[in-house]
């Protein structure tokens, strides 16, 4: 039997989609494999592919690449991909609607095509995705120009920002970059990546090595400015000390005094209204700005992978750390 609190939660979530969708969901909720549903009545000649991830997902760009892999899978089979981060919640879901939606994907992005979640669930042919990463669709990193161009086109076409997100990004770029040129983007992924060393995730170089590499490549690549993306406040302090006249930094909230006893980074909260949504928005803006730089230094993490894909072969220079992954007997992500 299902607990009463669970049944109430499911009924509330599925009211917009009708009793048929509710019964379908209860029937399959314990099984995370791929399911084909045929209970709807509309769009008889179309097959919808609902992209879902086990709650609470992961960081924003881990979710981003999860969705991208499933979009590729769907398109290869002539399915219509629709992202469901309303019934399958993430670290970024708020209790109340954001930008008119409860679907955390739509807080920031448009749906891949013109169809929304409500229409998809009312359709005759619906497939719920497997709750696993499409590893064969997404490389650990984008190494070659042709590969980068391929993923850049996919991201541009099927993972576009909604109008509110795009407006916010445009304002941030104008305010922080203005007419500045020759900007070196540096991504340092600290906190849980460094302290917890999640298994099978990239090893992150010591911060002093980042400082040294930045000094080296600012001179070698003739960079005038340094844009730093990091979630760790102490790293900002170090860069300000070493590059006081060159540093560009956003006003995103950052974590100070992180320890192994803290939650993983996406789960950490700041005392402000709509913090979950804003954590995702700030991460998104910071990474898009990284993709707008003229050169990049970073580790093999999702933020760097996303920046390279968004950039689409426009970087003049790249230095990507190749330090391998943490062993399997480390902490889990």
Helices and strands as residue ranges (DSSP letters): H 4-14, G 15-17, H 18-28, E 35-37, E 42-51, H 60-76, E 80-83, H 104-108, H 117-121, E 123-128, H 145-158, H 163-176, E 183-188, H 192-195, H 207-220, E 225-230, H 233-242, E 247-248, G 265-267, H 275-291, E 295-298, H 302-311, E 317-320
